[in-house]
Amino acid sequence: MGRPCGVALVGGQCPSLSSCEPGFFEYLRGLDASGVEVEALKEGAIAFPRVTLIKVSGPLAVGQLLETTLLNLVNFPSLIATNAARMRHVAGKNKRLLEFGLRRAQGPDGGISASRYAYIGGFDGTSNVMAGKLTGIAVSGTHAHAFVQSYVGWQNIKDPSLDHQSGDPSKSINLVARVRSLKRGSGGRWDATNESECAAFVAYAQVEGGGLDHVDPKTFET
């Protein structure tokens, strides 16, 4: 078991990664969290609006791998704690409140259960790699919102070109220039999409090879 097994699982069960170079999986095997720092409020502290609950600093790729785990560990507990605090506020200090939620809980493996039953209900896959490992459900997904937020503008695009599917260099296009031109002439359709979001979707299109379908707001709601 361990990380090598997980990397092999992702490589074998994600069709979108079937064309990746072996070096990408070697890169995954070498990742660790030694360069990551996590700052968080103390358990039981009041989290006021616009106050950072968890701050993760470190390499973007490692941070994104940790993102789902950290959110999973925080979101449900904070939901229950907030609701309990509201009930206590309404009931007052002198009332005895007991929690009897076990029979209606989402199960000890709530995330995996959700993946499994969504599949039974007609879904085609899950982004939950552990659910895929335990149940055999196809693992799939898209880029993280954190990936979009990591871009600040066109300067983040190191190579503006998009290769043609034939591999002919003479047929490649300047995707950045093309998207900027489309945005200017969109008649307001792209007004809600800022420059940093466009840059992120251009980078995604370059990796996926999906062309303008990966950038057009009609295809992806940014």
C-alpha positions as CSV (number, residue, x, y, z in Angstrom):
1,M,0.0,0.0,0.0
2,G,1.1,3.6,0.5
3,R,1.8,6.3,-2.1
4,P,3.2,4.2,-4.9
5,C,0.0,2.1,-4.9
6,G,-2.1,5.3,-4.9
7,V,-0.2,6.7,-7.9
8,A,-0.7,3.5,-9.8
9,L,-4.4,3.6,-9.0
10,V,-4.8,7.1,-10.3
11,G,-2.8,6.3,-13.5
12,G,-4.9,3.1,-14.2
13,Q,-8.3,4.4,-13.3
14,C,-8.4,7.9,-14.7
15,P,-8.9,7.8,-18.5
16,S,-7.9,11.4,-18.8
17,L,-4.4,10.6,-17.5
18,S,-3.8,7.7,-19.9
19,S,-1.7,9.8,-22.2
20,C,0.5,11.4,-19.5
21,E,4.2,10.9,-19.6
22,P,5.7,8.5,-17.1
23,G,7.6,11.4,-15.6
24,F,4.4,12.9,-14.3
25,F,3.7,9.8,-12.1
26,E,7.3,9.8,-10.9
27,Y,6.7,13.5,-9.9
28,L,3.6,12.4,-7.9
29,R,5.6,9.6,-6.2
30,G,8.2,12.1,-5.0
31,L,5.7,14.6,-3.5
32,D,5.7,15.2,0.3
33,A,4.3,17.8,2.6
34,S,7.6,18.9,4.1
35,G,7.3,22.3,2.6
36,V,3.7,22.9,3.7
37,E,2.6,25.0,6.7
38,V,-0.9,25.0,8.0
39,E,-2.3,27.7,10.3
40,A,-5.8,27.3,11.7
41,L,-8.1,28.6,14.4
42,K,-8.1,26.5,17.6
43,E,-10.8,23.9,17.8
44,G,-13.9,25.4,19.5
45,A,-12.9,29.0,18.6
46,I,-15.6,31.3,17.1
47,A,-15.0,31.8,13.3
48,F,-16.3,35.2,12.5
49,P,-17.2,36.2,8.9
50,R,-14.2,36.9,6.7
51,V,-11.7,35.5,9.2
52,T,-9.5,32.9,7.8
53,L,-10.3,29.4,9.2
54,I,-7.4,27.6,7.7
55,K,-4.4,29.0,5.9
56,V,-2.2,26.6,3.8
57,S,1.2,27.8,2.6
58,G,3.5,25.7,0.3
59,P,3.8,24.3,-3.2
60,L,0.5,24.7,-5.1
61,A,0.3,21.1,-6.3
62,V,0.7,19.7,-2.7
63,G,-1.7,22.3,-1.4
64,Q,-4.3,21.2,-3.9
65,L,-3.8,17.5,-2.9
66,L,-4.4,18.5,0.7
67,E,-7.4,20.8,0.0
68,T,-10.1,18.2,-0.2
69,T,-8.9,16.4,2.9
70,L,-8.7,19.6,5.0
71,L,-12.1,20.8,3.8
72,N,-13.6,17.4,4.5
73,L,-12.2,17.4,8.1
74,V,-13.6,20.9,8.8
75,N,-16.8,21.5,6.9
76,F,-19.1,18.9,8.5
77,P,-17.8,19.4,12.1
78,S,-18.2,23.2,11.7
79,L,-21.7,22.7,10.4
80,I,-22.7,20.6,13.4
81,A,-21.0,22.9,15.9
82,T,-22.6,26.0,14.4
83,N,-26.1,24.4,14.4
84,A,-25.6,23.2,18.0
85,A,-24.5,26.7,19.1
86,R,-27.6,28.2,17.5
87,M,-29.8,25.7,19.3
88,R,-28.1,26.5,22.6
89,H,-28.5,30.2,22.0
90,V,-32.3,29.7,21.5
91,A,-32.7,27.2,24.3
92,G,-30.8,29.3,26.8
93,K,-28.3,28.2,29.4
94,N,-30.6,26.3,31.7
95,K,-32.0,23.8,29.2
96,R,-30.4,20.3,28.8
97,L,-29.7,19.5,25.1
98,L,-28.8,16.0,24.0
99,E,-27.6,14.9,20.6
100,F,-29.3,11.8,19.1
101,G,-28.1,12.1,15.5
102,L,-26.2,8.8,15.0
103,R,-29.0,6.9,13.3
104,R,-29.5,9.7,10.8
105,A,-25.8,10.5,10.2
106,Q,-24.2,10.1,6.8
107,G,-22.4,7.0,7.9
108,P,-18.8,6.5,9.2
109,D,-17.6,6.8,5.6
110,G,-19.9,9.7,4.5
111,G,-17.8,10.8,1.6
112,I,-17.4,7.3,0.2
113,S,-21.1,6.5,0.8
114,A,-22.1,9.6,-1.2
115,S,-19.9,8.5,-4.1
116,R,-21.3,5.0,-4.1
117,Y,-25.0,6.0,-3.9
118,A,-24.6,8.7,-6.6
119,Y,-23.2,6.0,-8.8
120,I,-26.1,3.6,-8.0
121,G,-28.5,6.5,-8.8
122,G,-27.1,6.9,-12.3
123,F,-23.8,8.9,-12.1
124,D,-20.9,7.8,-14.2
125,G,-17.9,8.4,-11.8
126,T,-16.5,10.1,-8.8
127,S,-13.6,12.5,-8.0
128,N,-13.2,10.6,-4.7
129,V,-10.1,8.4,-5.4
130,M,-10.6,6.3,-2.2
131,A,-14.2,5.6,-3.3
132,G,-12.8,4.5,-6.6
133,K,-10.3,2.2,-5.0
134,L,-12.8,0.6,-2.6
135,T,-15.7,0.3,-5.1
136,G,-14.2,0.2,-8.6
137,I,-16.1,3.3,-9.6
138,A,-14.4,5.2,-12.4
139,V,-12.4,8.2,-11.1
140,S,-12.7,11.5,-12.9
141,G,-12.7,15.2,-12.4
142,T,-11.7,18.6,-13.5
143,H,-9.3,21.2,-12.3
144,A,-9.6,22.7,-8.8
145,H,-11.0,26.2,-8.2
146,A,-7.7,26.8,-6.4
147,F,-6.0,26.3,-9.7
148,V,-8.1,29.2,-11.2
149,Q,-7.3,31.4,-8.2
150,S,-3.6,30.8,-8.5
151,Y,-3.5,32.8,-11.8
152,V,-3.3,36.6,-11.6
153,G,-3.2,37.4,-15.3
154,W,-1.8,36.6,-18.7
155,Q,1.7,36.9,-17.4
156,N,1.2,33.5,-15.9
157,I,1.1,31.9,-19.3
158,K,4.6,31.0,-20.2
159,D,3.8,29.7,-23.7
160,P,0.8,31.3,-25.4
161,S,0.6,28.7,-28.2
162,L,-1.8,25.8,-28.6
163,D,-0.5,22.9,-30.7
164,H,-2.6,21.5,-33.5
165,Q,-3.8,18.0,-33.0
166,S,-1.8,16.9,-36.0
167,G,1.4,17.9,-34.3
168,D,2.3,20.3,-37.2
169,P,4.1,23.3,-35.6
170,S,3.0,25.5,-38.5
171,K,-0.7,25.0,-37.6
172,S,-0.4,26.0,-33.9
173,I,-2.2,29.2,-32.8
174,N,-1.5,31.9,-30.3
175,L,-4.3,30.9,-27.9
176,V,-3.8,33.9,-25.6
177,A,-4.1,36.4,-28.5
178,R,-7.1,34.5,-29.8
179,V,-9.0,34.5,-26.5
180,R,-8.2,38.1,-25.8
181,S,-9.6,39.0,-29.2
182,L,-12.7,36.9,-28.6
183,K,-13.2,38.5,-25.2
184,R,-13.0,42.0,-26.7
185,G,-15.5,41.1,-29.4
186,S,-17.9,39.1,-27.3
187,G,-20.5,41.8,-27.1
188,G,-20.5,41.6,-23.3
189,R,-20.9,37.8,-23.1
190,W,-17.5,37.5,-21.4
191,D,-17.7,40.6,-19.3
192,A,-18.1,38.6,-16.0
193,T,-14.9,36.7,-16.8
194,N,-11.8,38.5,-15.6
195,E,-8.3,38.3,-17.0
196,S,-7.0,35.9,-14.3
197,E,-9.8,33.4,-14.9
198,C,-9.3,33.6,-18.7
199,A,-5.6,32.9,-18.2
200,A,-6.3,29.9,-16.0
201,F,-8.7,28.4,-18.5
202,V,-6.3,29.0,-21.3
203,A,-3.6,27.0,-19.4
204,Y,-6.2,24.3,-18.8
205,A,-7.0,24.2,-22.5
206,Q,-3.3,23.9,-23.4
207,V,-2.9,20.9,-21.1
208,E,-6.2,19.1,-22.0
209,G,-6.0,20.0,-25.7
210,G,-9.7,21.0,-25.7
211,G,-9.1,24.3,-27.5
212,L,-11.6,27.1,-27.1
213,D,-14.3,24.8,-25.7
214,H,-12.3,24.9,-22.4
215,V,-12.3,28.8,-22.4
216,D,-15.7,29.8,-23.7
217,P,-18.1,30.9,-20.9
218,K,-20.9,29.0,-22.7
219,T,-19.0,25.8,-21.9
220,F,-17.6,26.6,-18.4
221,E,-19.4,28.9,-16.0
222,T,-16.5,31.0,-14.6
